[in-house]
Amino acid sequence: MIATKQMDIRANIKKYFDMAFEGEPVIVSRKENKNVVIISEAEYNELAKAKRNAEYLAKLDKSF
């Protein structure tokens, strides 16, 4: 996991996007602790699927 500042992202956006695409999450520090993370679309899709599965399993568990 890489951490960088917003200014560095602006100056080297391709570099950081390539890192995210290769599986390395990039944390972007912002004021007032409003940080963001850049990840690849594939990784995002995996996380979204895992979240949906967890929500579904929780519903099933609650119904029993």
ChimeraX commands (.cxc) that place a marker at each C-alpha (Angstrom):
marker #1 position 0.00,0.00,0.00 radius 0.5
marker #1 position 1.39,3.37,-1.04 radius 0.5
marker #1 position 0.51,6.67,0.67 radius 0.5
marker #1 position 0.96,9.98,-1.09 radius 0.5
marker #1 position -0.29,13.55,-1.17 radius 0.5
marker #1 position -2.86,15.03,-3.48 radius 0.5
marker #1 position -0.19,17.19,-5.17 radius 0.5
marker #1 position 1.89,14.11,-6.02 radius 0.5
marker #1 position -1.15,12.47,-7.60 radius 0.5
marker #1 position -1.73,15.49,-9.81 radius 0.5
marker #1 position 1.91,15.52,-10.91 radius 0.5
marker #1 position 2.20,11.76,-11.51 radius 0.5
marker #1 position -1.33,10.50,-12.09 radius 0.5
marker #1 position -0.36,7.88,-14.69 radius 0.5
marker #1 position 2.27,6.40,-12.35 radius 0.5
marker #1 position -0.22,6.02,-9.50 radius 0.5
marker #1 position -3.00,4.71,-11.74 radius 0.5
marker #1 position -0.60,2.09,-13.11 radius 0.5
marker #1 position 0.34,1.09,-9.56 radius 0.5
marker #1 position -3.33,0.69,-8.64 radius 0.5
marker #1 position -3.97,-1.32,-11.81 radius 0.5
marker #1 position -1.11,-3.65,-10.85 radius 0.5
marker #1 position -2.79,-4.34,-7.49 radius 0.5
marker #1 position -1.10,-1.75,-5.26 radius 0.5
marker #1 position -3.70,0.38,-3.42 radius 0.5
marker #1 position -2.79,4.08,-3.29 radius 0.5
marker #1 position -3.91,6.14,-0.29 radius 0.5
marker #1 position -4.26,9.84,-1.08 radius 0.5
marker #1 position -3.92,12.09,1.98 radius 0.5
marker #1 position -6.25,15.07,2.10 radius 0.5
marker #1 position -7.03,17.83,4.56 radius 0.5
marker #1 position -9.27,17.14,7.55 radius 0.5
marker #1 position -8.53,13.42,7.27 radius 0.5
marker #1 position -10.77,13.06,4.18 radius 0.5
marker #1 position -8.44,10.51,2.61 radius 0.5
marker #1 position -9.32,8.40,-0.43 radius 0.5
marker #1 position -7.96,5.14,-1.81 radius 0.5
marker #1 position -7.31,4.41,-5.48 radius 0.5
marker #1 position -7.77,0.76,-6.46 radius 0.5
marker #1 position -8.24,-1.02,-9.78 radius 0.5
marker #1 position -11.71,-1.68,-11.13 radius 0.5
marker #1 position -11.11,-5.43,-10.78 radius 0.5
marker #1 position -10.28,-5.05,-7.10 radius 0.5
marker #1 position -13.29,-2.79,-6.58 radius 0.5
marker #1 position -15.55,-5.38,-8.23 radius 0.5
marker #1 position -14.17,-8.09,-5.93 radius 0.5
marker #1 position -14.83,-5.93,-2.86 radius 0.5
marker #1 position -18.35,-5.07,-4.03 radius 0.5
marker #1 position -19.10,-8.76,-4.64 radius 0.5
marker #1 position -17.77,-9.72,-1.20 radius 0.5
marker #1 position -19.94,-7.01,0.38 radius 0.5
marker #1 position -23.05,-8.23,-1.44 radius 0.5
marker #1 position -22.30,-11.81,-0.39 radius 0.5
marker #1 position -21.83,-10.78,3.24 radius 0.5
marker #1 position -25.11,-8.84,3.19 radius 0.5
marker #1 position -26.90,-11.83,1.66 radius 0.5
marker #1 position -25.45,-14.24,4.24 radius 0.5
marker #1 position -26.44,-11.86,7.04 radius 0.5
marker #1 position -30.03,-11.82,5.72 radius 0.5
marker #1 position -30.07,-15.61,5.57 radius 0.5
marker #1 position -28.65,-15.87,9.06 radius 0.5
marker #1 position -31.25,-13.43,10.38 radius 0.5
marker #1 position -34.10,-15.36,8.76 radius 0.5
marker #1 position -33.12,-18.58,10.56 radius 0.5
marker link #1:1,2 radius 0.2
marker link #1:2,3 radius 0.2
marker link #1:3,4 radius 0.2
marker link #1:4,5 radius 0.2
marker link #1:5,6 radius 0.2
marker link #1:6,7 radius 0.2
marker link #1:7,8 radius 0.2
marker link #1:8,9 radius 0.2
marker link #1:9,10 radius 0.2
marker link #1:10,11 radius 0.2
marker link #1:11,12 radius 0.2
marker link #1:12,13 radius 0.2
marker link #1:13,14 radius 0.2
marker link #1:14,15 radius 0.2
marker link #1:15,16 radius 0.2
marker link #1:16,17 radius 0.2
marker link #1:17,18 radius 0.2
marker link #1:18,19 radius 0.2
marker link #1:19,20 radius 0.2
marker link #1:20,21 radius 0.2
marker link #1:21,22 radius 0.2
marker link #1:22,23 radius 0.2
marker link #1:23,24 radius 0.2
marker link #1:24,25 radius 0.2
marker link #1:25,26 radius 0.2
marker link #1:26,27 radius 0.2
marker link #1:27,28 radius 0.2
marker link #1:28,29 radius 0.2
marker link #1:29,30 radius 0.2
marker link #1:30,31 radius 0.2
marker link #1:31,32 radius 0.2
marker link #1:32,33 radius 0.2
marker link #1:33,34 radius 0.2
marker link #1:34,35 radius 0.2
marker link #1:35,36 radius 0.2
marker link #1:36,37 radius 0.2
marker link #1:37,38 radius 0.2
marker link #1:38,39 radius 0.2
marker link #1:39,40 radius 0.2
marker link #1:40,41 radius 0.2
marker link #1:41,42 radius 0.2
marker link #1:42,43 radius 0.2
marker link #1:43,44 radius 0.2
marker link #1:44,45 radius 0.2
marker link #1:45,46 radius 0.2
marker link #1:46,47 radius 0.2
marker link #1:47,48 radius 0.2
marker link #1:48,49 radius 0.2
marker link #1:49,50 radius 0.2
marker link #1:50,51 radius 0.2
marker link #1:51,52 radius 0.2
marker link #1:52,53 radius 0.2
marker link #1:53,54 radius 0.2
marker link #1:54,55 radius 0.2
marker link #1:55,56 radius 0.2
marker link #1:56,57 radius 0.2
marker link #1:57,58 radius 0.2
marker link #1:58,59 radius 0.2
marker link #1:59,60 radius 0.2
marker link #1:60,61 radius 0.2
marker link #1:61,62 radius 0.2
marker link #1:62,63 radius 0.2
marker link #1:63,64 radius 0.2
view
